[in-house]
Amino acid sequence: NLLVKTVLGSLGRLDGNLIYGRREVTSNYASFASFTKIDIDTVGATPRYILDRKLFGFDNKLTVGFDFYQDKLDKDTFADRSQAARTYEADLKRQTMGLYARDEFSVLKDLILARTSSWPWAPGRKGPTSTAARRTSGRGRRSSTPRRSTRGRPGRGR
């Protein structure tokens, strides 16, 4: 993580974090027939503007920011502990963004009234993630690729 701060004098300050993370997980549990390798990469940026000044003689802190995260998950499932024969793979990608504002108004020395509003957004998605998966084994199992429902369409199912 990299933190950047810029002081703008009486106009407040700009802060920003640049984020990168990588996690690798391998599981070999013969009792559960679970032989998987998972890689997760996360990239993000969180710029924010902070104005800390008195309002009507009381301390007040206004923070407005934007969060951006992009996650990529690669999962490989194998037939046995040696992880030589891959039976399934999945690639998931998620991009999320959000705008937020928070105001902290100090009524007393030990009493702060705070109000926060946020507007999350995940472009191009109706659900929390977008997935694409396929089975690489020729064992006659059904594919894990999502199918469109034909229910409720005229002439296509019930």
Helices and strands as residue ranges (DSSP letters): E 2-7, G 9-11, E 13-29, G 30-32, E 34-55, E 58-78, E 86-108, E 111-121, E 130-135
